[in-house]
Amino acid sequence: MEEVKLHIAPRAEVGNIFPSRNNMIAIASGKGGVGKTWFAITLAHALSALKQKTLLFDGDLGLANVDVQLGLMVPHDLGCVVTGNTTLNQIVHYSDKGHFDVIAGRSGSSGLSAMPIGRLQILAEDLSLLAGGYDKVLLDMGAGIDNSVRILSGIAGSMIVLCTDEPTSLTDAYALIKIMSSQYPKCQISVVINQADSQQEGERTYDILCKACRTFLKISPSLLGIIRRDARIRDAIRNQMPLIARYPTSEAATDVINIARRLIIK
């Protein structure tokens, strides 16, 4: 993989003025279409099943769909907070399908994805305070590396970068790791390979990404887990049910549960 040249905004432009929380985990991909939201939902369900009080924050500002995949009908979402009609803690909704709390985003709102940096920082600070009442808080971030991804991810003590074996997915994952490791050097970055044909193929995909990071960035993000390709995922999404609830013994469900266990031990 050739080194990707990127402009990195100065720290003062996107940095946060409050410390990160170790119980907050950002989930990002660098590229859309790799199963990020499905993974975030399934991981939240797995953590809840392992007795972790969990909050899932839909940070994909502008293309939010956590509530859609869960079949949640929410009266208030993140857009209500941005407009000042509600506070963040007032839009927390309980998902009885996954037994975890959800903060829903607002799909199709360019105003959210284009929020000024100052407003994003206030939102991040409020979320950091709310996180104090949970064991784990998962941030389902939007694809790419815009300000919302960098600022909201900056409050998390760790980041999971999800990618597949597609070349564009690997390239974009590398670009995301490059920016985040530069902007937030204390953030612990790990990798999850999704849609792998086998454990061996997943490890091969991770090795490609890790080799590029070692060569050009002088870092080696750890491999948190590999999720095998599973046809039952599509059925679960179509029926707006978490995979672990619908197919608890499926290969992909087992893989995500193992990832959740590793997160609790870390």
C-alpha positions, 0 to 999 in steps of 0.5 A: 500500500502506497503512503497516502498524502493528507492535509491534517488540520492544526490541533487548535482547529479541531482539538478538544479542551477536555480529557477523553474517557476510557469507557468511550469507544469510537467506531469508524471506518474511513469508508462507507458500506463496510457494515459499521452501523451493523457492527456498532449495534451488534457490539452494543448488544453483546456488551449489554448481554455481558452485563455492561450498561451500554449507550450507543450514540449515532454520530453519523451526522447527516446519514444516521440509521441506528434507529432504523436498523433497530426499528425504533420510533423516537420522538426526539433525536440529535437534531432536537439537541442541536436546535436547542429544543432538548438536552442530550440526556432527554433524547436517550431511548431504550432499545428493548431488542438489544437492552441498551440505550440509544441516542438517535441521529437525524438522517438527511440533515446537512445542518448536522454534518456541517455543524460549526466546530464550536458547536461540535465541541459543546456536543462532545463535552455534553456526551462526555459528561453523560458517559459517566453513567455507563460502563461502555459508550459506543460512538457510531461515527460517520464514514470519512475524516471530517470535523465531526468524526475527529472532534467526537472521536477525540473524546473517546479513549479508544477507536475501533477502525472497521474495514474489509479486504477491499482496496479502497476500504484499506486505503481509507482505513489507513488514512483515518488511522494516520489522522487520528494517531497524529491528532490524538496520539494517546487514543488507542486504535485497534482494527476489526476486519469485517466480512472476512471469508475466513479467519486466515483471510481476515488476518491477511487483510489485517497484515496488509493494513498493519504493514502500511501503518508500521512502514509509514506511521511507525505504529502498529494498531492491534487486531481486535477481531475478525468477523466472518462473512455471514448471510444471516446478517442481511436477514437480521437487518431486513427484519430490524433485529439485532443479529444476536437476538435473531441468530445467537449462534451464528458465526458473525454473532460469535465473532462480535461477542468475542470482541465484546469480551476482549473490550471488557478485559482490556 
